Amino acid sequence: MKFDVYDFDGTIYDGDSSIDFIKFLINKKKSIILFIPKMIIYFIKYKLKLISKERMKECFFEVLTKFDNIDDLIKEFWNKNENKIKDFFKNKKNHKNDIIASASPIFLLEPIAKKYKVKDLFASPIDKNTGKYSGLNCHGVEKVKLINKKYPKSTIKCMYSDDENADKPLLDLAENSYIVKKDKIIDYKEYINKKPNIIKRFWNWGWSIYHKNEEVWNYLIVGGLTTLVSLIVYYICVLTFLNPNNPLELQIANVLSWIFAVIFAYYTNRVFVFKSNNKNIKKEATSFVGSRIITLLLDMLTMFIIVTILHLNDKIGKIVSQILVIIGNYLISKLFVFKNKEN
């Protein structure tokens, strides 16, 4: 028997379904933002090879324990996000010989596999109620093992993936393999033989990651520029007419840098990040400024602790505080200010 095998995220789904689902859950229950610091720590631990990928993802999916109606939420999620399934897969006449093999949770992809009547689905065995693994992450060579175990005499006719490195075992095994880059489908051998130079490969790699979560990356870019505005104004203040060793003047410099940063941030977030179409700009801007006052207090508290109490370098302290502010601003803007995309 011959099958066509498809990776899911970035291949037939325009984005990362796991991240989109967690963002969806956060929007449903705002208290989940309290999990985010732990998620960041576990992500760093994974990148430092201190924990397994399974353990990192279990941390992310721990948020599932905060819901009783997971099945209803999964259904609602796909009602909203099914439009991200790419046309080349959606418009295929039938999927009776198609297999989806993905590292995303099996409970999340089952509705799509069922709707499109694919032959089989292989995905990460994560419990939808606990967020815990009952096996290995369905990634790389593990996909090959799972398919061969269930279909030992089968042949992979075509393999589709957006990642030539992660899915190399399947791409090399298939009779015909294709790399999917956004809406383009490229022959794998042709892609490898004409592989661009290291600079272009790095660019393509970064571009593919960007497209999976454009809103987050747009925010990081705008957030970085906003931070730059804040730092420039702050440094101008403390290097010219304000003394950072004076607690009052330190906070005046903070407030001035905040004012300039908020003006810049509102317009860039509205236009480039959340693409707001809210016509009540006055109300939206007021809400935005109000939310930034919260992170201003966070900024001031952080600087007070680092500089005034601990007597550490104020320039380094400002950078630390801005990292916390960037994270806080994204969560507040996403959940409370620019909400039109979620409605």
TAHU-V104410 format. One record per residue. PHI is phi as a letter, one per 40 degrees, with the letter a starting at -180 (NA if undefined). Layout:
phi=[PHI | PHI]
//
This chain:
phi=[NA | b | b | b | b | b | c | b | c | g | b | b | b | c | i | b | c | c | c | c | c | c | c | c | c | c | c | c | b | c | c | c | d | c | c | c | d | c | d | c | c | c | c | c | d | c | c | c | g | c | b | c | c | c | c | c | c | c | c | c | c | c | c | c | c | c | b | b | b | d | d | c | c | c | c | c | d | c | c | c | b | c | c | c | c | c | c | c | c | c | c | c | d | a | b | c | b | b | b | b | b | a | c | c | c | c | c | c | c | d | c | c | c | c | c | c | f | c | c | a | b | b | a | c | c | b | c | c | c | b | g | c | c | b | a | c | c | c | a | f | c | c | c | c | d | c | c | c | c | c | b | c | b | c | b | c | c | b | b | b | a | c | b | c | c | c | b | d | d | c | c | c | c | c | c | b | b | b | b | b | b | f | b | c | b | b | d | d | c | c | c | c | c | b | d | c | c | d | c | c | c | c | c | c | c | c | c | c | c | d | c | c | a | d | c | c | c | c | c | c | c | c | c | c | c | c | c | c | d | c | c | c | c | c | c | c | c | c | c | b | b | b | b | c | c | c | d | c | c | d | c | c | c | c | c | c | c | c | d | c | c | c | d | c | c | c | c | c | c | c | c | c | c | c | f | c | b | c | c | c | c | c | c | c | c | c | c | c | c | c | c | c | c | c | c | c | c | c | c | c | c | c | c | c | c | c | c | c | c | c | f | c | c | c | c | c | d | c | c | c | c | c | c | c | c | d | c | c | c | c | c | c | c | c | c | b | b | c | b | c | c | c | b]
//
